[in-house]
Amino acid sequence: MGKIIAIANQKGGVGKTTTAVNLAASLGVLEKKVLLIDADPQANATSGLGIDVETVENGTYQLLEHTVPALELVIKTDSPNLDIIPAHIDLVAIEIELVDKDQREYMMREAVVPLKEVYDYIIIDCAPSLGLLTLNALTASDSVLIPIQCEYFALEGLGKLLNTVKSIQKIHNDQLDIEGLLLTMYDSRLRLSNQVVEEVNKHFKALTFKTIIQRNVRLSEAPSYGESIINYDAASKGSENYLSLANELIQKNASN
């Protein structure tokens, strides 16, 4: 039985999509069967895996509308053991269209939960907001992984996100767990980076992944080639970091 993990933070630019794509690719390389769902209208996870967003006819929009069965929306990627349900800019309209529907927070859960029989891990890349799309992703998920960049204001907004998680646990999904906080964009030369790591560990040590994602030029370049860091440069620091994270995640879930 697979596990659904949402990657969420309402702050933009914290490494959500980078983490979704590269964690999914790393889990695939480690021989897990993985599905990545792009639930962000910007569709960066889709283009980041080499899919031309303009050619996407069916994807997350149809998944939420229940107009096409989930398995028919799946596209194979060039990355081993990794499939994707892509996004398109039309996903922007979904929040307005879902507003009047009954059970609107449960549309993704209904569509995706049956896929847990098919995949070991289902990773959902959320939009940088706490709107209806992200709410759907969190209601459908078993856990949420929260990337936090090692920069000023890093912890700002974390309290709000944790409160959102609490209210979703209370109202929509009492099984929702926090998979962990992931420190991203770490630069060991910067005092600020080290202060953020200290601060996060001081307040949330039990929740924080041991793996820290370091700033890495190759990691920034990979999406422009439509490749995960594993495909783009397997020997890079970024690749090493995400494989370490994938291993940590697998071990953590094996012992649960």
C-alpha positions as CSV (number, residue, x, y, z in Angstrom):
1,M,0.0,0.0,0.0
2,G,1.5,3.3,-1.1
3,K,1.9,6.6,0.7
4,I,0.7,10.0,-0.5
5,I,3.0,12.9,0.5
6,A,2.2,16.5,-0.2
7,I,5.1,19.0,-0.6
8,A,3.7,22.2,0.7
9,N,4.6,25.7,1.9
10,Q,2.6,28.8,1.1
11,K,5.8,30.8,0.7
12,G,7.1,30.7,-2.9
13,G,10.8,30.1,-3.8
14,V,11.5,27.7,-1.0
15,G,12.4,24.7,-3.2
16,K,9.0,22.9,-3.3
17,T,9.1,21.9,-6.9
18,T,12.8,21.2,-6.9
19,T,12.1,18.9,-3.9
20,A,9.0,17.3,-5.5
21,V,10.8,16.5,-8.8
22,N,14.1,15.3,-7.3
23,L,12.8,13.4,-4.3
24,A,10.4,11.6,-6.7
25,A,13.3,10.8,-9.1
26,S,15.5,9.7,-6.3
27,L,12.9,7.3,-4.9
28,G,12.5,5.9,-8.5
29,V,16.2,5.3,-8.8
30,L,16.0,3.5,-5.4
31,E,13.5,1.1,-7.1
32,K,10.3,2.5,-5.6
33,K,7.4,3.0,-8.0
34,V,6.6,6.7,-7.9
35,L,3.8,9.0,-9.2
36,L,4.3,12.7,-9.1
37,I,1.2,14.8,-9.3
38,D,1.7,18.4,-10.4
39,A,-0.9,20.4,-8.5
40,D,0.6,23.9,-9.2
41,P,-0.9,25.9,-12.1
42,Q,2.6,27.1,-12.9
43,A,3.3,23.5,-14.0
44,N,7.0,23.7,-13.2
45,A,7.2,20.0,-12.1
46,T,5.7,19.1,-15.5
47,S,8.2,21.1,-17.5
48,G,11.0,20.1,-15.1
49,L,10.6,16.5,-16.2
50,G,10.8,17.4,-19.9
51,I,7.1,17.5,-20.7
52,D,6.0,20.4,-22.9
53,V,3.2,22.0,-20.9
54,E,1.5,23.3,-24.2
55,T,1.0,19.7,-25.3
56,V,-0.8,18.6,-22.1
57,E,-4.4,17.8,-22.9
58,N,-5.4,16.1,-19.7
59,G,-3.9,16.3,-16.3
60,T,-4.5,17.5,-12.7
61,Y,-7.5,19.6,-13.8
62,Q,-9.3,16.5,-15.1
63,L,-8.2,14.6,-12.1
64,L,-10.0,17.1,-9.8
65,E,-13.0,17.4,-12.1
66,H,-13.3,13.6,-12.2
67,T,-13.8,13.7,-16.0
68,V,-11.0,11.3,-16.8
69,P,-10.0,8.2,-14.6
70,A,-6.7,8.9,-12.7
71,L,-4.8,6.0,-14.3
72,E,-5.6,7.4,-17.8
73,L,-3.9,10.7,-16.9
74,V,-0.6,9.1,-16.0
75,I,2.4,9.9,-18.3
76,K,5.7,7.9,-18.1
77,T,8.8,10.1,-17.7
78,D,12.4,9.4,-18.7
79,S,13.3,8.9,-15.1
80,P,13.3,5.3,-13.9
81,N,10.1,4.1,-12.1
82,L,8.7,7.7,-12.2
83,D,5.3,8.6,-13.7
84,I,3.6,12.0,-13.6
85,I,0.1,13.4,-13.8
86,P,0.9,16.8,-15.5
87,A,-0.5,20.2,-15.0
88,H,-1.5,22.9,-17.4
89,I,-2.3,26.6,-16.9
90,D,-6.0,25.8,-17.0
91,L,-5.6,24.5,-13.4
92,V,-5.8,28.2,-12.4
93,A,-9.6,28.0,-13.0
94,I,-10.2,24.9,-10.8
95,E,-10.5,26.8,-7.5
96,I,-13.4,28.8,-8.9
97,E,-15.0,25.8,-10.5
98,L,-14.8,23.7,-7.3
99,V,-16.3,26.3,-5.0
100,D,-19.9,25.3,-5.6
101,K,-19.3,21.6,-5.5
102,D,-20.3,19.4,-2.6
103,Q,-17.3,17.8,-0.8
104,R,-15.0,20.1,-2.8
105,E,-12.1,19.5,-0.4
106,Y,-12.3,15.8,-1.2
107,M,-12.1,15.8,-5.0
108,M,-8.4,14.8,-5.1
109,R,-8.7,12.2,-2.4
110,E,-11.5,10.4,-4.2
111,A,-9.5,10.3,-7.4
112,V,-6.0,9.5,-6.0
113,V,-6.5,7.1,-3.1
114,P,-7.1,4.1,-5.4
115,L,-3.7,4.7,-6.9
116,K,-2.0,3.7,-3.6
117,E,-2.5,0.2,-4.8
118,V,-0.3,0.9,-7.8
119,Y,2.5,3.1,-6.4
120,D,4.9,3.0,-3.4
121,Y,4.9,6.8,-3.2
122,I,2.6,9.4,-4.6
123,I,4.2,12.9,-4.3
124,I,2.0,16.0,-4.8
125,D,3.7,19.3,-5.7
126,C,1.5,22.0,-4.2
127,A,1.0,25.6,-5.3
128,P,2.5,28.3,-3.2
129,S,-0.7,29.2,-1.5
130,L,-3.2,27.8,1.0
131,G,-6.1,27.8,-1.4
132,L,-8.5,25.1,-2.4
133,L,-5.9,23.3,-4.5
134,T,-3.5,22.9,-1.6
135,L,-6.4,22.0,0.7
136,N,-7.4,19.2,-1.7
137,A,-3.8,17.9,-1.8
138,L,-3.5,17.9,2.0
139,T,-6.9,16.3,2.5
140,A,-5.8,13.5,0.1
141,S,-2.4,13.0,1.7
142,D,-1.0,10.7,4.4
143,S,1.6,13.3,5.3
144,V,3.1,16.7,4.4
145,L,6.8,17.5,3.8
146,I,7.6,21.2,4.3
147,P,10.6,22.7,2.6
148,I,12.1,25.7,4.5
149,Q,14.8,27.8,2.8
150,C,17.9,28.7,4.9
151,E,17.3,32.4,4.6
152,Y,15.9,35.4,6.5
153,F,12.1,35.1,7.2
154,A,12.5,31.3,6.8
155,L,10.3,30.6,9.8
156,E,7.8,33.3,9.0
157,G,4.6,31.6,7.8
158,L,5.6,28.2,9.2
159,G,3.3,28.8,12.1
160,K,0.4,29.6,9.7
161,L,1.1,26.4,7.7
162,L,1.3,24.3,10.8
163,N,-2.1,25.8,12.0
164,T,-3.6,24.9,8.6
165,V,-2.3,21.4,8.9
166,K,-3.9,21.2,12.4
167,S,-7.3,22.5,11.1
168,I,-7.2,20.0,8.2
169,Q,-6.5,17.2,10.7
170,K,-9.5,18.3,12.7
171,I,-12.0,18.8,9.9
172,H,-11.0,16.9,6.8
173,N,-8.2,14.4,7.3
174,D,-7.4,13.1,10.8
175,Q,-4.7,10.8,9.4
176,L,-2.6,13.7,8.1
177,D,0.9,13.6,9.6
178,I,3.9,15.9,9.2
179,E,6.5,13.9,7.3
180,G,9.2,16.4,8.2
181,L,10.7,19.8,7.7
182,L,13.4,20.0,5.0
183,L,16.0,22.7,5.1
184,T,16.8,23.8,1.6
185,M,19.2,26.3,-0.2
186,Y,21.8,25.9,2.6
187,D,25.1,27.7,2.1
188,S,27.7,26.7,4.8
189,R,29.7,29.9,4.2
190,L,26.8,32.1,5.3
191,R,26.3,32.8,9.0
192,L,22.6,33.3,8.3
193,S,22.2,29.8,6.8
194,N,23.8,28.3,10.0
195,Q,21.6,30.4,12.2
196,V,18.4,29.2,10.4
197,V,19.5,25.5,10.8
198,E,20.2,26.1,14.6
199,E,16.8,27.9,15.0
200,V,14.8,25.2,13.2
201,N,16.6,22.4,15.1
202,K,16.0,24.3,18.4
203,H,12.2,24.4,17.9
204,F,11.5,21.4,15.7
205,K,14.4,19.0,16.0
206,A,12.2,15.9,16.1
207,L,10.4,17.0,13.0
208,T,13.4,18.0,10.9
209,F,15.1,15.8,8.3
210,K,18.8,15.1,9.0
211,T,19.5,15.7,5.3
212,I,20.0,19.3,4.3
213,I,19.7,20.4,0.7
214,Q,22.7,22.6,-0.2
215,R,22.8,25.4,-2.7
216,N,24.0,23.9,-5.9
217,V,24.4,25.3,-9.4
218,R,23.7,22.0,-11.2
219,L,20.4,21.7,-9.2
220,S,19.4,25.1,-10.5
221,E,20.3,24.2,-14.1
222,A,18.6,20.9,-14.3
223,P,14.9,22.1,-14.8
224,S,15.9,24.2,-17.8
225,Y,17.0,20.9,-19.5
226,G,13.8,19.2,-18.4
227,E,15.6,16.7,-16.3
228,S,15.8,15.8,-12.6
229,I,19.2,16.3,-11.0
230,I,19.7,12.5,-11.0
231,N,19.4,12.4,-14.8
232,Y,21.2,15.7,-15.3
233,D,24.3,15.2,-13.1
234,A,24.2,12.1,-10.9
235,A,27.6,13.0,-9.4
236,S,26.5,16.5,-8.2
237,K,26.0,17.6,-4.6
238,G,22.3,18.2,-5.4
239,S,22.0,14.6,-6.6
240,E,23.8,13.3,-3.5
241,N,21.5,15.4,-1.2
242,Y,18.2,14.2,-2.7
243,L,19.3,10.5,-2.8
244,S,20.2,11.0,0.9
245,L,16.7,12.4,1.6
246,A,15.0,9.6,-0.3
247,N,17.0,7.0,1.7
248,E,16.1,8.8,4.9
249,L,12.4,8.9,3.9
250,I,12.4,5.1,3.0
251,Q,14.1,4.2,6.3
252,K,11.7,6.4,8.3
253,N,8.7,4.8,6.7
254,A,10.1,1.2,7.0
255,S,10.4,1.7,10.8
256,N,6.9,3.1,11.2
